[in-house]
Amino acid sequence: MSLLRVRYQTIEFGELDIHIRTLRSNLEYSDPDGDAEALGISSASWPLFGVVWDSAKALAHHMLNQDTVGKRILEVGCGIGLASLVLNHGGTDITATDYHPRAGEFLDINVQLNQGQPIPFVRTGWADEDLLLGKFDMIIGSDLLYEREHVDLLAAFIDKHARPTCEVIIVDPGRGHHAPFSKKMIQLGYTSSQQKIANTDYLPETFSCQVLQYYRQ
């Protein structure tokens, strides 16, 4: 069995430091029991959960300015779960999900690195049967719309787990699928808006993203 190479880093959010263990690069791979392969995760896509992407940083920074008091929040496709770690530090009721079989393990380790309360994690795909996740007041995610087929799957998953009044926040780096996704969300009864992130000093100058927001009441 090949050993995964990891790295430790600290990401700053003003005066808040979040410590994380990630894969050393997006070239790491280890699936000795074939768990990921059984889920249809290729060796090329296997490491994607385990590094911090710019869109994840943008989501985590954005959530610092959101009203989360008293809300039950779900992070979809959490990967390393940076936004969940930031929210957990502030005492927010956060639950995380991801399709990857190792995401929960990495999340647990990172919670411990930050001396936080355990974050509930469920490994699930958007097309999976209901795993009793329940309903949420806010659903968040970053860089979720990789493929055109993800539009309907993600919209249905969100709607299944949204309370009657729910806000959805997705950071999208412009893969070209946000327009049909917004149309689908409107069909499901949500209002739709999008905005540029005002301050991206913490991101490379070449990175561009938008915050997609949906609201239903």
N, C-alpha and C positions, 0 to 999 in steps of 0.2 A: 504494500500500500504506500503510495507516495504521500509525503508529508506536505501539508499546506504551509506556505510561507506567509506570514502575516506581518503587519506593521501596526504600531501604536501612534496615535496622533491626537492632538488637541485642537478643536475648532472653537474659535472665539465668537461669542455673540455679545458684544459689548463687554460687560463685566462678568458674563457667564461663560465658563469654560466647560465644554463637553468633551470628555475623553472617550475615544473609540478604538476598538481593535477591528481592523479590516483586513482583507486580503492584500498582500503586498502589491499585486497588480492584477489586471484583468486577463492575465495569462495563466493563473492558477487553476488547477483542476484536480478533484479527487472524488471519485464516485465508486468506491471499492465494492459496495453491495448492490450497485445498479439502481439505487433509489431514484436518482434524478432521471436516469435513462428510462425507467418505467413510467415516469411522468411526462416523457417526451422532451426533456431538457437535454439539449445537445452539449457536447464538450465545449463548443464555441460560446454558447450562451450561459453555461454553468457559472462562470465567475461574476456575471453581471450584478448579482445580488450583493456581492461582498465588497464593492468599492463605493466610495462616496462620489456621486455625480453632481454636477453644478446645479441641476434642477432640484436635487434634494436639499442642497444648501439654501437655494432660493425659497423653497417651501418652509424650511425650518426658520429662516429669518422672518418670513412673512407671518408665520404663526405667532411670533413674539408680540405682534401688535393686534392680535385678534381677541375678542371677548370670548373666553372659554369657561368662565365661571359657571359652575352648576351644569355644564354640558357634558354629555357622554359622546366621546369622539372616537372615530374609527380611522386608522391610517390603512389605506389599501395599497398593496404592492410595496410594502415598507422597505424591502431590501435591508440595509443596515439599520434603518429606523431612526435616522437623525432627528426628524421632526418629532417622533414619539419620545425620544430621549429629552428633547428640549421641553416638551409639554409635561412630561413626567416630573421634571425638575421643579416645575411650578405647581405640582400637586393636581394636575388635570386628570380626569378620568379618561384614560386613553387605552384603546385596544388596538393591536397591530395584526395585520394579516399579510401573508405572502405565499406564493406558490412553491417557492424553493424549499427543499427539505432541510437545509442547514440554516435558514434565516432565523428561526427561533432560537437556535443555539447561540448564534452570534449576538442576537438581541439580549439574551440573558446575561452574557458575559459583559456586554457594554453597560447594562443596567448596574451590574455589580461594580464596574469601574467608576461609575458616577455615584455610587452609594445611594441609589434610588430605590423606590418601592418596585416590586415586581410588576412588569407590564404583561397583561394577558395577551397571549399570542395564539393565533389559529392558522395552521397551514391549510390553505384552501385555494381552489381555482374559482374563477368567476362563474363557471358553468357547473360547479359542484352542487350537490344537493344541500339544502339548508343545514348548517351545522350548529344551529341554535346560537348563532352570534347575537341575535336580538336586534333591536332597533337603536338608532343613534340620532343625536341632535345635529351632529356635524360629521361629514365624511371628507377626508383629505387624501391627497396623493400627488405624486410628481412623475412626469414622463411616463404616463400609463398607456398612451395611445400609439403603440408601436406599429400596429397593422390595422388595416381597414376592418377586419373581422372583430377587432377589439371594441369597436364602437357599440354594437348592440350588446355584447357580453358585459361590458363595464356598466353601461346604462342600466341594464336589467339588474345587475348585482347591487348597484347603488340603490336603486328604487326598492329592492327587496329589503334592504337594511336601513332605510330612511324612515324616521318618524314622520307623522303628518306635517309637522313643521321642521324643516331640515335645511341646512346650508351645506353646499358642496364646494370645496376649493381644490382646484387642480392646477399645478404649475406645468405648463406645456412648452417645450422647447421648439415647437414648430415642425412637427413631423408630417403635417398636412392633413390630419384627420380630425382636428378640433371642430371644424364647421359642421360635418355630419353628426358629430357627437352632440354638439349644442342643439342641433335640430331635433335629435332624438330626445334629449332632455326636455326640451320645450313640449314635445308631444306627450311626455309623461307628466306634464303639469308644472314644470319649473320655469321660473324666469331666468334669463341668461344675460350675463355681462362679462366683459373682459377688460383687463387693464395691464399696462406695462408696470413692472416693478420700478419704483422711483429710484431707489438706491441700490446699485449693484457693484459698489466699490470692492466688495469681497469676492467678486467673480472676474474671470478673464474678460477683457474688453470685447473679445470676439463672440462671447456668449450672449444670446438673445432669447428671452422667454416671455410668456404672458401668463397672467393669472386668470384662469377661467373660473367664474363664480356662478353658482346656480342656487336658487332659493325657492322653497315651496312652503306655503302656509295655508 
